[in-house]
Amino acid sequence: MEKITQINDLVNSIVWGPYMIALLVGTGIFLSIRLGFPQVVNFGSIMKNTVGRMFKKSSGADGDITSGQAGLTAIAAVVGTGNIAGVATAIAIGGPGAVFWMWVSAFFGMASKFSEIALGIKYREKKEDGSIAGGAMYYLDKGLHNKFLSYFFSVMVIITYFIMGAVVDTNSIALSVQEQWGIQPVITGVILAAFTGVVILGGIKRMGQVCEYLTPFMGGLYIIAGVMILLLNISQVPAAIKLIFVSAFKPAAATGGFAGAAIGQVVKMGFARGLFSNEAGMGSSPIIHSSAQVNHPVEQAIWGVAEVFIDTIIICTITAVAIVVSGEWTTGVSGVALTMRAFNKTLPGNIGSYIVLGSALLFGYSCLISVNYYCERAGEYLFGPKCIKPMRILWVIFIVIGSMGGLEFVWALADTANGLMAIPNLIGLLFLSGTVVNLKKDYFSRSKKETLTSEEV
């Protein structure tokens, strides 16, 4: 195990070195400029046509689930324990300044996710059984015409999500339950495996139906708790925000259980945890979004902006502000336990830990039932449909295994796999950016004409 850890640390230092960060952020900046900053210019329209229409019924277009179900399932896949344990780990290791770099990665990541979803829809395929398949592997293959990158990406999807989903999410849930009630992690793992198996055996349509109701409920619960924290601790919030901005460029010194951090570590933790949380630039979300019943790629691509905004700018910020305001980040505690302590301290009556525990269970479970679909489609692309059922069974087994894993090692392994998975997708986004620009122009020009026509009538 020690040798494996050393190898992973070496690869991780390369994958998350300055070149990877430059590629990740640079791609987001490049796409933001080429697309005319849709995350700012078109933000109002985007939120109106995504969150504002999440329960809209089928449009009759090709696809397996409605646009809203695809968007909510994708949000369920990214709003996971990374929003609770990931943010806490980033602050515990990199200090409050890591949160600022999470925001930066999210802002430019909105353009990356917009682009990858648009490409996913454009290059998706209709299978013999009538189902729709898409994702980065398809636009790397059919758009970029690079089989090697499409195969490498597909392999990394399977490795990444068996680690990041089945193992990391289960591990975080099991540890939070143990922290609160003392229940052995393996027991939690077995229960989660059973509940997950019931849903994933029903395929994407059952996932979409479950997430259509689960996602708004779990997100709303956490956001309400965040508003309560802001209101009850309003006098301390400005100082916490200031500390986040200052520490981003002048890292906090060692204090209490916090060992201190160099600027490189602060930036790395911010970007790594930001990517882990919202998955912008990874090419994974288009796998789910490609199943949406839409008539134009950008009709679904706008969900990418809403997805990153909800995940990182809203939900991750709630976690971060609670941790910084509480001061618990200096105690040396990390992961879910840190967030639970922070919420307990910033909310009355010791209800904070129960809110975090409930959210961790819902966030983690939503990931477990949705990101398995990533692995299924990647496996189908590589080996054909015969691998789907065995992969579902293996997924359930890995959930049990994940409940017994060590937190620090699995987080490190997930970071490495994340970075390797993002590389081929970022290359594809850069070389296919012209296609995205044309799709965006076509969609918004059509929308403008329809609006003018409607006004004339």
C-alpha positions as CSV (number, residue, x, y, z in Angstrom):
1,M,0.0,0.0,0.0
2,E,2.9,2.4,0.8
3,K,4.3,1.9,-2.7
4,I,1.0,2.5,-4.3
5,T,0.6,5.7,-2.3
6,Q,4.0,6.9,-3.4
7,I,3.3,6.2,-7.1
8,N,-0.1,8.0,-6.8
9,D,1.6,11.0,-5.1
10,L,4.1,11.2,-8.0
11,V,1.5,11.1,-10.7
12,N,-0.7,13.5,-8.8
13,S,2.1,16.0,-8.5
14,I,2.4,15.9,-12.3
15,V,-1.3,15.8,-13.2
16,W,-2.1,18.7,-10.8
17,G,1.1,20.7,-11.4
18,P,1.2,24.1,-13.0
19,Y,0.7,22.8,-16.6
20,M,-2.5,21.0,-15.7
21,I,-3.9,24.0,-13.9
22,A,-3.0,26.2,-16.8
23,L,-4.7,23.8,-19.2
24,L,-7.8,23.6,-17.1
25,V,-8.3,27.3,-16.4
26,G,-6.9,28.4,-19.7
27,T,-9.4,26.3,-21.6
28,G,-12.2,27.9,-19.5
29,I,-10.9,31.4,-20.1
30,F,-10.4,30.7,-23.9
31,L,-13.9,29.3,-24.2
32,S,-15.4,32.2,-22.2
33,I,-13.8,34.7,-24.5
34,R,-14.7,32.9,-27.7
35,L,-18.3,32.4,-26.6
36,G,-18.7,36.0,-25.4
37,F,-19.0,35.1,-21.7
38,P,-22.5,33.4,-21.8
39,Q,-22.2,32.9,-18.0
40,V,-22.6,36.6,-17.6
41,V,-24.3,38.0,-20.8
42,N,-26.9,35.3,-21.0
43,F,-27.2,34.4,-17.3
44,G,-30.7,35.6,-16.7
45,S,-32.1,33.8,-19.8
46,I,-30.1,30.6,-18.9
47,M,-31.6,30.4,-15.4
48,K,-35.1,31.1,-16.7
49,N,-34.9,28.3,-19.2
50,T,-33.2,25.8,-16.9
51,V,-34.2,26.1,-13.3
52,G,-37.3,28.0,-14.2
53,R,-38.5,25.1,-16.5
54,M,-37.0,22.1,-14.8
55,F,-40.4,20.3,-14.6
56,K,-41.3,20.9,-18.2
57,K,-42.7,17.8,-19.9
58,S,-41.3,16.0,-23.0
59,S,-40.7,18.1,-26.1
60,G,-41.2,15.1,-28.4
61,A,-37.6,15.3,-29.6
62,D,-35.1,12.3,-29.7
63,G,-33.9,11.4,-26.2
64,D,-34.5,9.1,-23.3
65,I,-35.6,11.6,-20.6
66,T,-36.8,15.2,-20.6
67,S,-34.4,18.2,-20.6
68,G,-35.2,18.9,-17.0
69,Q,-34.7,15.3,-15.8
70,A,-31.3,15.2,-17.6
71,G,-30.3,18.5,-16.0
72,L,-31.4,17.5,-12.5
73,T,-29.8,14.0,-12.9
74,A,-26.5,15.7,-13.9
75,I,-26.8,18.1,-10.9
76,A,-27.5,15.1,-8.7
77,A,-24.3,13.5,-10.0
78,V,-22.1,16.6,-9.2
79,V,-23.8,17.8,-6.0
80,G,-22.3,15.1,-3.8
81,T,-20.0,14.7,-0.9
82,G,-17.5,17.0,-2.7
83,N,-19.8,19.9,-1.7
84,I,-19.5,18.9,2.0
85,A,-16.4,16.8,2.5
86,G,-14.4,18.2,-0.5
87,V,-14.8,21.8,0.5
88,A,-13.9,21.0,4.1
89,T,-10.8,19.1,3.0
90,A,-9.7,21.9,0.7
91,I,-9.9,24.4,3.6
92,A,-8.3,22.1,6.1
93,I,-5.3,21.6,3.8
94,G,-5.1,24.8,1.9
95,G,-6.8,27.3,4.2
96,P,-9.7,29.6,3.4
97,G,-8.0,31.0,0.3
98,A,-8.7,27.7,-1.5
99,V,-12.4,28.7,-1.7
100,F,-11.5,31.7,-3.9
101,W,-9.8,29.5,-6.4
102,M,-12.8,27.2,-6.4
103,W,-14.9,30.2,-7.4
104,V,-12.5,31.1,-10.2
105,S,-12.5,27.6,-11.5
106,A,-16.3,27.5,-11.4
107,F,-16.7,30.9,-13.2
108,F,-14.6,29.8,-16.2
109,G,-15.8,26.2,-15.8
110,M,-19.3,27.3,-16.7
111,A,-18.1,28.0,-20.3
112,S,-16.3,24.6,-20.4
113,K,-19.4,22.7,-19.3
114,F,-21.6,24.7,-21.7
115,S,-19.3,23.6,-24.5
116,E,-19.0,20.0,-23.6
117,I,-22.7,19.5,-23.3
118,A,-23.3,21.2,-26.7
119,L,-20.8,18.9,-28.3
120,G,-22.2,15.9,-26.5
121,I,-25.7,16.6,-28.0
122,K,-24.3,17.3,-31.5
123,Y,-22.3,14.1,-31.8
124,R,-24.6,11.7,-29.8
125,E,-25.7,8.5,-31.4
126,K,-29.0,6.6,-31.5
127,K,-28.5,2.9,-30.6
128,E,-30.2,-0.1,-32.1
129,D,-32.5,-0.4,-29.1
130,G,-33.6,3.3,-29.6
131,S,-31.6,4.7,-26.6
132,I,-29.3,7.7,-27.0
133,A,-25.6,7.6,-26.1
134,G,-23.2,10.6,-26.0
135,G,-20.4,12.1,-24.1
136,A,-16.8,13.3,-24.7
137,M,-15.8,9.9,-26.1
138,Y,-18.2,10.5,-29.0
139,Y,-17.1,14.0,-29.9
140,L,-13.4,13.0,-29.5
141,D,-14.2,10.2,-31.9
142,K,-16.6,11.7,-34.4
143,G,-15.7,15.4,-34.1
144,L,-12.0,15.3,-33.4
145,H,-11.5,11.9,-35.2
146,N,-9.1,10.7,-32.5
147,K,-9.8,7.1,-31.4
148,F,-6.9,7.1,-29.0
149,L,-8.2,10.0,-27.0
150,S,-11.8,8.7,-27.0
151,Y,-10.6,5.2,-25.8
152,F,-8.3,6.8,-23.1
153,F,-11.1,9.0,-21.9
154,S,-13.6,6.1,-21.7
155,V,-11.1,4.0,-19.7
156,M,-10.5,6.9,-17.3
157,V,-14.3,7.5,-16.9
158,I,-14.6,3.9,-15.5
159,I,-11.6,4.2,-13.2
160,T,-12.5,7.7,-12.1
161,Y,-16.1,7.1,-11.1
162,F,-15.6,3.7,-9.5
163,I,-13.1,5.5,-7.3
164,M,-14.8,9.0,-7.0
165,G,-18.3,7.7,-6.9
166,A,-18.6,4.2,-5.5
167,V,-15.6,4.5,-3.2
168,V,-15.2,8.2,-2.2
169,D,-18.9,9.0,-1.8
170,T,-19.7,5.9,0.1
171,N,-16.6,6.4,2.3
172,S,-17.7,10.0,3.2
173,I,-21.3,8.9,3.9
174,A,-20.2,6.0,6.1
175,L,-17.8,8.1,8.1
176,S,-20.4,10.8,8.7
177,V,-22.9,8.2,9.9
178,Q,-20.2,6.7,12.2
179,E,-19.3,10.2,13.5
180,Q,-23.0,10.8,14.4
181,W,-24.3,7.5,15.5
182,G,-21.2,5.2,15.8
183,I,-22.6,2.7,13.2
184,Q,-19.9,0.6,11.6
185,P,-19.1,1.8,8.0
186,V,-19.5,-1.6,6.4
187,I,-23.2,-1.7,7.6
188,T,-23.8,1.7,6.0
189,G,-22.1,0.4,2.9
190,V,-24.4,-2.6,2.6
191,I,-27.6,-0.5,3.1
192,L,-26.4,2.0,0.4
193,A,-25.6,-0.8,-2.0
194,A,-29.1,-2.2,-1.7
195,F,-30.9,1.1,-2.2
196,T,-28.6,2.0,-5.1
197,G,-29.1,-1.3,-6.8
198,V,-32.9,-0.9,-6.8
199,V,-32.6,2.4,-8.8
200,I,-29.8,1.7,-11.3
201,L,-31.3,-1.6,-12.4
202,G,-34.1,0.5,-13.9
203,G,-31.7,2.4,-16.1
204,I,-31.6,6.1,-17.1
205,K,-35.4,6.6,-17.1
206,R,-35.8,5.5,-13.5
207,M,-32.7,7.6,-12.5
208,G,-34.3,10.6,-14.2
209,Q,-37.6,10.1,-12.4
210,V,-35.9,9.7,-9.0
211,C,-33.6,12.7,-9.4
212,E,-36.4,14.9,-10.7
213,Y,-37.8,15.0,-7.1
214,L,-34.7,14.2,-5.1
215,T,-32.4,16.9,-6.4
216,P,-34.7,20.0,-5.7
217,F,-35.4,18.6,-2.2
218,M,-31.9,18.0,-1.2
219,G,-30.5,21.2,-2.7
220,G,-33.3,23.2,-1.2
221,L,-32.7,21.8,2.3
222,Y,-29.0,22.7,2.2
223,I,-29.6,26.2,0.8
224,I,-32.2,26.9,3.5
225,A,-29.6,25.9,6.1
226,G,-27.1,28.1,4.5
227,V,-29.4,31.1,4.6
228,M,-30.0,30.5,8.3
229,I,-26.2,30.4,8.9
230,L,-25.8,33.7,7.0
231,L,-28.6,35.4,8.9
232,L,-27.6,34.1,12.4
233,N,-23.9,35.0,11.9
234,I,-24.3,38.0,9.7
235,S,-21.9,40.1,11.7
236,Q,-19.1,37.6,11.1
237,V,-19.7,36.9,7.4
238,P,-17.9,40.0,6.0
239,A,-14.7,39.1,7.9
240,A,-15.0,35.5,6.7
241,I,-15.4,36.6,3.0
242,K,-12.4,39.0,3.5
243,L,-10.3,36.1,4.9
244,I,-11.1,34.0,1.9
245,F,-10.0,36.7,-0.6
246,V,-6.8,37.7,1.4
247,S,-5.8,34.1,2.0
248,A,-6.0,33.3,-1.7
249,F,-3.0,35.4,-2.3
250,K,-1.4,35.5,1.1
251,P,-1.9,32.0,2.6
252,A,-2.9,31.7,6.2
253,A,0.0,30.9,8.6
254,A,0.0,27.9,10.9
255,T,-2.4,28.2,13.7
256,G,-3.9,25.6,16.1
257,G,-4.3,22.4,14.2
258,F,-3.8,24.0,10.8
259,A,-0.3,23.4,9.5
260,G,-0.2,26.4,7.2
261,A,0.0,26.3,3.4
262,A,2.1,27.6,0.5
263,I,0.4,29.6,-2.3
264,G,0.9,26.7,-4.7
265,Q,-0.9,24.3,-2.3
266,V,-3.8,26.8,-1.9
267,V,-4.3,27.1,-5.6
268,K,-4.0,23.4,-6.2
269,M,-6.5,22.5,-3.5
270,G,-9.0,25.1,-4.8
271,F,-8.9,23.9,-8.4
272,A,-8.7,20.2,-7.5
273,R,-11.7,20.3,-5.2
274,G,-13.5,22.7,-7.5
275,L,-13.2,20.2,-10.4
276,F,-14.1,17.3,-8.1
277,S,-17.3,19.1,-7.1
278,N,-18.6,20.6,-10.4
279,E,-16.8,18.4,-12.9
280,A,-16.5,21.3,-15.4
281,G,-14.0,20.3,-18.1
282,M,-14.1,16.6,-17.4
283,G,-16.5,15.6,-20.1
284,S,-18.6,13.4,-17.8
285,S,-21.8,15.5,-17.5
286,P,-22.5,15.3,-21.3
287,I,-23.0,11.5,-20.9
288,I,-26.2,12.2,-19.0
289,H,-27.2,15.4,-20.8
290,S,-26.9,13.6,-24.2
291,S,-30.0,11.6,-23.2
292,A,-32.1,14.8,-23.1
293,Q,-35.1,15.3,-25.4
294,V,-34.0,18.6,-27.1
295,N,-34.1,19.9,-30.6
296,H,-30.9,21.9,-30.5
297,P,-27.6,21.2,-28.7
298,V,-27.5,24.6,-26.9
299,E,-31.0,24.1,-25.6
300,Q,-29.4,21.6,-23.2
301,A,-25.9,23.2,-23.0
302,I,-27.3,26.1,-21.0
303,W,-27.9,23.6,-18.2
304,G,-24.0,23.5,-17.9
305,V,-23.9,27.1,-16.6
306,A,-26.8,26.5,-14.2
307,E,-25.3,23.3,-13.0
308,V,-21.9,24.8,-12.0
309,F,-23.5,27.9,-10.5
310,I,-25.8,25.8,-8.2
311,D,-23.1,23.3,-7.3
312,T,-20.1,25.6,-6.6
313,I,-21.2,29.2,-6.3
314,I,-24.2,28.4,-4.1
315,I,-23.8,25.0,-2.3
316,C,-20.0,24.9,-1.9
317,T,-20.0,28.5,-0.7
318,I,-22.5,27.7,2.0
319,T,-20.2,25.0,3.3
320,A,-17.2,27.2,3.0
321,V,-18.7,30.2,4.8
322,A,-20.0,28.0,7.7
323,I,-16.5,26.5,8.2
324,V,-14.7,29.8,8.0
325,V,-17.2,31.7,10.3
326,S,-17.1,28.9,12.8
327,G,-13.3,28.9,13.1
328,E,-13.2,25.1,13.2
329,W,-10.9,25.0,10.2
330,T,-8.0,25.7,12.6
331,T,-8.6,22.5,14.7
332,G,-7.0,20.0,12.4
333,V,-10.2,18.2,11.7
334,S,-11.1,17.5,8.1
335,G,-13.7,16.0,5.8
336,V,-17.4,15.6,6.8
337,A,-16.5,15.8,10.5
338,L,-15.2,19.4,10.0
339,T,-18.4,20.5,8.2
340,M,-20.6,18.9,10.9
341,R,-18.8,20.7,13.6
342,A,-19.0,24.0,11.7
343,F,-22.7,23.7,11.2
344,N,-23.3,22.7,14.8
345,K,-21.4,25.9,15.9
346,T,-23.2,28.3,13.6
347,L,-26.7,26.9,14.0
348,P,-28.6,26.7,17.3
349,G,-29.6,23.6,19.2
350,N,-27.0,21.2,17.8
351,I,-29.2,20.8,14.7
352,G,-26.2,21.5,12.4
353,S,-24.7,18.1,12.5
354,Y,-28.1,16.5,11.6
355,I,-28.5,18.8,8.6
356,V,-25.0,18.0,7.4
357,L,-25.6,14.3,8.0
358,G,-28.9,14.3,6.2
359,S,-27.4,16.3,3.3
360,A,-24.4,14.0,3.1
361,L,-26.7,11.0,2.9
362,L,-28.9,12.6,0.2
363,F,-26.0,14.1,-1.8
364,G,-24.0,10.9,-1.7
365,Y,-26.9,8.7,-2.6
366,S,-27.9,10.9,-5.5
367,C,-24.3,10.5,-6.9
368,L,-24.3,6.8,-6.4
369,I,-27.5,6.3,-8.4
370,S,-26.4,8.7,-11.2
371,V,-22.7,8.5,-11.9
372,N,-22.9,4.8,-12.4
373,Y,-24.5,5.8,-15.8
374,Y,-21.2,7.4,-16.8
375,C,-19.4,4.1,-16.3
376,E,-22.2,2.2,-18.2
377,R,-22.0,4.4,-21.3
378,A,-18.2,4.4,-21.2
379,G,-18.2,0.7,-20.9
380,E,-20.7,0.3,-23.7
381,Y,-18.6,2.5,-26.0
382,L,-15.5,0.3,-25.3
383,F,-17.1,-3.2,-25.1
384,G,-20.6,-3.0,-26.3
385,P,-24.0,-3.3,-24.4
386,K,-23.1,-6.7,-23.0
387,C,-21.0,-5.1,-20.3
388,I,-23.8,-2.9,-18.8
389,K,-25.3,-5.5,-16.4
390,P,-22.0,-6.8,-15.1
391,M,-20.9,-3.2,-14.5
392,R,-24.0,-2.5,-12.5
393,I,-23.3,-5.5,-10.3
394,L,-19.7,-4.5,-9.9
395,W,-20.8,-1.0,-8.9
396,V,-22.9,-2.3,-6.1
397,I,-20.0,-4.4,-4.8
398,F,-17.6,-1.4,-5.0
399,I,-20.1,0.6,-2.8
400,V,-19.5,-1.9,0.0
401,I,-15.8,-1.9,-0.6
402,G,-15.8,2.0,-0.5
403,S,-17.3,2.0,3.0
404,M,-14.1,0.4,4.3
405,G,-11.6,2.6,2.5
406,G,-9.3,5.2,4.1
407,L,-10.3,8.8,3.5
408,E,-7.0,10.5,2.7
409,F,-5.8,7.8,0.3
410,V,-9.1,7.6,-1.7
411,W,-9.3,11.4,-2.0
412,A,-5.7,11.5,-3.3
413,L,-6.5,8.7,-5.8
414,A,-9.7,10.5,-6.9
415,D,-7.7,13.7,-7.5
416,T,-5.3,11.9,-9.8
417,A,-8.0,10.0,-11.7
418,N,-9.9,13.3,-12.2
419,G,-6.9,15.1,-13.7
420,L,-6.1,12.3,-16.1
421,M,-9.7,12.1,-17.2
422,A,-9.9,15.8,-17.9
423,I,-6.9,16.0,-20.2
424,P,-8.3,14.4,-23.4
425,N,-11.6,16.3,-22.9
426,L,-9.9,19.7,-22.6
427,I,-8.0,18.9,-25.8
428,G,-11.2,18.1,-27.5
429,L,-12.9,21.3,-26.2
430,L,-10.0,23.5,-27.5
431,F,-10.0,22.0,-31.0
432,L,-13.8,21.9,-31.4
433,S,-14.4,25.3,-29.9
434,G,-15.3,26.7,-33.4
435,T,-18.2,24.2,-33.6
436,V,-19.5,25.4,-30.2
437,V,-19.3,29.0,-31.3
438,N,-21.4,28.3,-34.4
439,L,-23.9,26.3,-32.4
440,K,-24.3,29.1,-29.8
441,K,-24.8,31.8,-32.6
442,D,-27.4,29.6,-34.3
443,Y,-29.4,29.0,-31.2
444,F,-29.5,32.5,-29.8
445,S,-30.2,34.0,-33.3
446,R,-33.2,31.6,-33.5
447,S,-34.3,32.5,-30.0
448,K,-34.1,36.2,-30.9
449,K,-36.2,35.7,-34.1
450,E,-38.8,33.7,-32.2
451,T,-39.0,36.4,-29.5
452,L,-39.5,39.1,-32.2
453,T,-42.1,37.1,-34.0
454,S,-44.0,36.5,-30.7
455,E,-43.9,40.3,-29.9
456,E,-45.3,41.1,-33.4
457,V,-48.2,38.7,-32.9
